[in-house]
Amino acid sequence: MIKGFKMKLYPGMEAEYEKRHNELWPEMQDMIHEYGGKNYSIFLDRETLTLFGCIEIEDEELWARSADTPINRKWWDFMADIMETNSDNSPVSTDLRLVFHLD
């Protein structure tokens, strides 16, 4: 299953967001794979600072449980200063509806 979503950066945080993801913690990479995520990409619209994520997941329920892992919570805290977040530091994220896919 392919999951698409969007998030939003704070102004001037584009380079820092990319830097942090280029240095993604091995524990975070392992958690993503352990909870069924693969082929994960995030794109930036520089005009609006909107991030568009796309990830293949094995199972929606399994993937949803990844949010409650200690490493994911630590990542959210680490990223909270550069992007829009909710009160628990999770990113403000909107799911996108898949309207076309071609393998």
N, C-alpha and C positions, 0 to 999 in steps of 0.2 A: 504494500500500500504506500502511496506517495502522499506526504503531508506537506502542505504549503502554509506559510504564515508570514505576517509582517510585524515589525517592531520599529522603534524610532530612536535615533541618536540625538544627543544634545549637540548644539552647534559647536564646531571646532573639535569634535571628538573622533573624526573619521580615522585619522592616522593611529590614534591610541586604540581604537576598536580593532583595527586590522592587526596591529602589533600584538595585542593580547591574544588574538586568535591564532596568529602565526606561532605563538609560544604556548599553545594550548597544553595544559597539564596532562601528562600521560594517564593519570588517574581519571581525568574527565573523558579522555578518549576511550579508555577501557569501559567506563560506565555507559557511554553512549552505545558501544557495541554489545555490552552485556544486556542492555534493555531493548535490543532489537533494532538499533539505528545503524544505518549505513548510507553511503553515497550522499553525504550531507554537504550542502552548499548554502552560502549566504551571499546575497548580492546587495549592493548599496546604490540607491538613487541619490546622487550627489545634490541634485536640485532640492529635494524634499527631506533629505536625511532619513529616508525610509529604508529599512533593511527588509529584504525579502528572503526568507529561508525556505529551503526545500530539502526534505529528508525522506528516505525510504525507511519504513518501519515494518516490523514483522506483525505486530499486534497493537492496536490502539490502547488496550488496557495495560499491557506490559509497559508501553512507552509512557503512559500517564504516571505509572508508579516511579519512574525515574526522577520525577520532580521532588520526591520526598527523600532522596538519598543525601547523606551528609556532603558528598563532594559536589552535588548539584547546588545545594544551598550555599556552600562556600563560594562557588562560581558566581551565583547571583549576587552575593554580597560584594564580591570583587568587581563586578561589572556595574553596580548600581550608580556609581558616580558619573558614568558617561552615557547613560541611556535612560529613557523613561521607564519607571518601575512602579509596581504596586507597593502597598505598605509592607509586604513581606520580602521585598527586594526582587520578586520575580519580575521579569520583563513584562511590560504592557504589550500583549501579543494578541493579534487578531488572526484567526484561522482563515485561510483563503480556500475557495471552492475550486477544485480542479475542473477545467472546462475543455482541456485538450492535452493529450499525451501521445507521443509516438516513440516507440522503441527503435 
